[in-house]
């Protein structure tokens, strides 16, 4: 009986390790196309589709209310939206909270000047292969992923902004 338990444990650990090694392969990476995502508005009144933003440079940011780096990223996202929207940038922050009330409380404390969407079934996060919070993806005007960034630190701001401005400066 003890030997069977050990074999089951080894099989479970092996399976978990295999899944961990496979999961990153499914993640969106630079050069991939923007996946079609069914997102909803905060009030649930209408659906959003990231594909509809083709022609703009999109900064997609997955966040949650329980994520401390997300608190730090919101002022940066607001600044991006305010400074670069006239150049064709659209910031879309996709909330992954289990409870909408948690997202609302967060947004009351840290207002957003950019688009907020919900991923109620977490399919979009799965399609992107989100592995950290926040996770950000820069999509060019043709719908191609140009940059992937996990986490957020204030030291990231300058480098991220340079990449964004570079993609914004590219001809169609």
C-alpha positions as CSV (number, residue, x, y, z in Angstrom):
1,X,0.0,0.0,0.0
2,X,2.8,2.4,0.9
3,X,4.5,1.7,-2.5
4,X,1.3,2.5,-4.3
5,X,1.0,5.9,-2.5
6,X,4.6,6.7,-3.4
7,X,3.9,5.9,-7.1
8,X,0.8,8.0,-7.1
9,X,2.6,10.9,-5.5
10,X,5.5,10.6,-8.0
11,X,3.0,10.5,-10.9
12,X,1.1,13.6,-9.5
13,X,4.4,15.5,-9.1
14,X,5.5,14.5,-12.6
15,X,2.2,15.5,-14.1
16,X,2.3,18.9,-12.3
17,X,5.9,19.5,-13.5
18,X,4.9,18.6,-17.1
19,X,2.0,21.0,-17.0
20,X,4.3,23.7,-15.7
21,X,6.7,23.2,-18.5
22,X,3.9,23.1,-21.1
23,X,2.0,26.1,-19.9
24,X,4.6,28.7,-20.8
25,X,4.7,27.3,-24.3
26,X,1.0,28.3,-24.7
27,X,1.7,31.9,-23.5
28,X,1.5,34.7,-26.0
29,X,5.0,35.9,-26.9
30,X,6.5,38.6,-29.1
31,X,5.6,38.0,-32.8
32,X,2.3,36.3,-32.0
33,X,-1.1,37.6,-33.1
34,X,-3.5,39.2,-30.7
35,X,-6.0,36.6,-29.6
36,X,-9.7,37.3,-30.0
37,X,-11.1,38.0,-26.5
38,X,-14.6,38.3,-25.3
39,X,-14.6,40.9,-22.6
40,X,-17.4,42.8,-20.8
41,X,-17.8,46.3,-19.4
42,X,-17.7,46.8,-15.7
43,X,-21.5,47.1,-15.6
44,X,-21.9,44.1,-17.9
45,X,-24.0,46.1,-20.3
46,X,-21.8,45.4,-23.4
47,X,-19.0,43.3,-24.7
48,X,-15.6,44.4,-25.8
49,X,-13.4,42.7,-28.4
50,X,-9.7,43.6,-28.6
51,X,-9.7,42.8,-32.3
52,X,-12.0,45.9,-32.8
53,X,-9.0,48.1,-31.8
54,X,-6.9,47.0,-34.7
55,X,-5.2,50.0,-36.2
56,X,-4.3,51.4,-32.8
57,X,-1.4,50.5,-30.6
58,X,-2.9,48.6,-27.6
59,X,-1.3,48.3,-24.2
60,X,-3.2,45.4,-22.6
61,X,-2.7,45.1,-18.8
62,X,-4.1,42.2,-16.8
63,X,-4.7,43.2,-13.1
64,X,-6.5,42.4,-9.9
65,X,-7.4,44.3,-6.7
66,X,-5.2,42.0,-4.6
67,X,-2.1,42.8,-6.6
68,X,0.2,45.3,-4.8
69,X,2.2,46.0,-8.0
70,X,-1.1,46.8,-9.8
71,X,-1.6,49.7,-7.4
72,X,1.8,51.1,-8.5
73,X,1.0,50.5,-12.2
74,X,-2.2,52.5,-12.4
75,X,-0.6,56.0,-12.2
76,X,1.7,54.9,-15.1
77,X,-1.2,53.6,-17.1
78,X,-3.1,56.8,-16.5
79,X,-0.1,58.8,-17.7
80,X,0.3,56.6,-20.8
81,X,-3.4,57.1,-21.7
82,X,-3.3,60.8,-21.2
83,X,0.1,61.5,-22.9
84,X,-0.2,59.1,-25.8
85,X,-3.8,58.5,-26.8
86,X,-3.7,61.2,-29.4
87,X,-0.8,59.3,-31.0
88,X,-2.9,56.2,-31.3
89,X,-2.4,54.4,-28.0
90,X,-5.3,52.6,-26.3
91,X,-4.7,51.3,-22.8
92,X,-7.0,48.4,-21.9
93,X,-6.8,47.0,-18.3
94,X,-8.5,43.6,-17.9
95,X,-9.6,42.8,-14.4
96,X,-9.3,39.2,-13.1
97,X,-11.0,39.5,-9.7
98,X,-13.4,36.8,-8.7
99,X,-15.8,39.4,-7.2
100,X,-16.7,42.6,-9.2
101,X,-17.1,44.5,-5.9
102,X,-13.3,44.0,-5.2
103,X,-12.5,45.7,-8.5
104,X,-15.0,48.5,-7.8
105,X,-13.4,49.2,-4.4
106,X,-9.9,49.2,-6.0
107,X,-11.1,51.6,-8.8
108,X,-12.7,53.9,-6.2
109,X,-9.2,54.2,-4.5
110,X,-7.2,54.2,-7.7
111,X,-9.3,55.8,-10.5
112,X,-8.5,54.8,-14.1
113,X,-8.4,57.2,-17.1
114,X,-8.2,54.2,-19.4
115,X,-10.6,51.5,-20.5
116,X,-11.4,48.8,-17.9
117,X,-12.8,45.5,-19.0
118,X,-13.7,42.2,-17.3
119,X,-12.7,38.7,-18.2
120,X,-15.5,36.9,-16.4
121,X,-14.6,33.4,-17.5
122,X,-10.8,34.1,-17.5
123,X,-10.6,32.8,-21.1
124,X,-8.7,35.9,-22.3
125,X,-6.2,35.5,-19.5
126,X,-5.8,31.9,-20.5
127,X,-5.4,32.8,-24.2
128,X,-2.7,35.3,-23.3
129,X,-1.0,32.8,-20.9
130,X,-1.0,35.2,-18.0
131,X,1.5,34.0,-15.4
132,X,2.0,37.0,-13.2
133,X,0.1,40.1,-12.0
134,X,0.2,42.5,-13.6
135,X,1.0,41.1,-17.0
136,X,1.2,43.6,-19.9
137,X,1.2,43.1,-23.6
138,X,2.0,45.8,-26.2
139,X,0.2,45.1,-29.5
140,X,1.1,47.0,-32.7
141,X,-1.4,48.5,-35.2
142,X,-1.4,45.3,-37.2
143,X,-2.4,43.2,-34.2
144,X,1.1,41.7,-33.5
145,X,2.5,41.3,-30.0
146,X,5.6,43.5,-29.8
147,X,6.4,43.4,-26.1
148,X,5.5,41.3,-23.0
149,X,6.1,42.5,-19.5
150,X,5.4,40.7,-16.2
151,X,5.0,42.5,-12.9
152,X,5.6,46.2,-12.4
153,X,8.3,48.2,-10.7
154,X,8.8,51.9,-10.8
155,X,12.2,51.3,-12.5
156,X,10.3,49.7,-15.4
157,X,8.6,53.0,-16.5
158,X,11.3,54.5,-18.7
159,X,12.1,51.3,-20.6
160,X,8.4,50.5,-21.1
161,X,7.6,54.0,-22.3
162,X,10.5,53.9,-24.8
163,X,9.2,50.6,-26.3
164,X,5.6,52.0,-26.5
165,X,6.8,55.3,-28.1
166,X,8.9,53.3,-30.6
167,X,5.9,51.2,-31.7
168,X,3.7,54.3,-31.9
169,X,6.3,55.9,-34.2
170,X,6.2,53.1,-36.7
171,X,4.4,53.7,-40.0
172,X,1.3,51.7,-40.7
